[in-house]
């Protein structure tokens, strides 16, 4: 079983959104997924359509030892189970102060999950307190959800120190295996600069480099998308709320990247439909095809003069109106060869029209003394 804690002590960087939608994408790929909501705000629980406080027993009872994992599990989607959270979890840190081994309570409680699931995802609270320590003690891998902004980098060093402390004293198997860029906006230079800075940091020599040895910055950034922010209000994953949006494409691509990395699926087994890599600029300009056609019709229809009657063939024109003659004196000849060779061109055989042309006289009665009449 792959056990992963998705963490960052900074809030609003996409931890809960990633836990829900990455878990949903892996479940759609056939993986048995368990989601653990370890945040007292219970955002993950709400995102999955459950009401905090009513979905009991929750992770609060799980940590307290009054309920087992099997009693806390709720099947919320096919191949996906959830251990919910509630506001009472906020007082767990105070209540567990005197408990021996309080840092490994969650690890002991989740032991049966190894036989039940393929992937375990823990949504950590935006802090480095006892709940986060419990999450880091219970997993083998850490995914850092990182918003490519300057302030998001400030707490990264403290997070690495905490992970290193847990690895040395509690969980020797713990390591940082991935960094996921969330809320990515390719239109800004800041996102590109921060992404490069993060890549340089993880490649540079650092006293804690062994902590993320073999880790990767995922090739799939999660683009900023309003649909991802709207989905929790409907209690749905992004694949249920808007399956064709950029958010769904990005999390589907991330899941495929992970499955290939883990060796569960080979590159040849990836879905044949390529994940769209349309930029945010193109997405903002995209509109309905019918709407485009209507807009073009309106634009083309403005200030357009009525079409003039068809001009006669070169061989039929023998006189030039005086107004046209005045214009041609000052206008350079663009195609001089055309006028000289036009005299040698034999007129094409005239095909009588099916209906009489009222704008011109009959070619058979046309004489040189008559002018073209429009």
ABEGO torsion letter per residue (X at the ends): XBBBBBBEABBGAGAAAAAAAAAAAAAAAGBBBBBBBABAAGAAAAAAGBBBGABOBBAAAAAAGABBAAAABBBABBGBBBBBBBAAAAAAAAAAAABBGAAAAAAAAAAAAAAABABBBBBBBBBABAAAAAAAAABABBBBBBBBBAAAAAAAAAAAAAAAAAAAAABAABBBABBBBBGBBAABAAAAAAAAAAAAAAABBBAAAAAABGBBBBABBBBBBAAAAAAAAAGBBAAAABAABAAAAAAAAAAAAAAAAAGABBAAABBABBBBABBAAAAAABBBAAAAAAAAAAAAABGBBBBBBBBBBAAABABBBAAAAAAAAABBBABAAAAAAAAABBBBBBBBBABBBAABBBAAABBAABBBBX
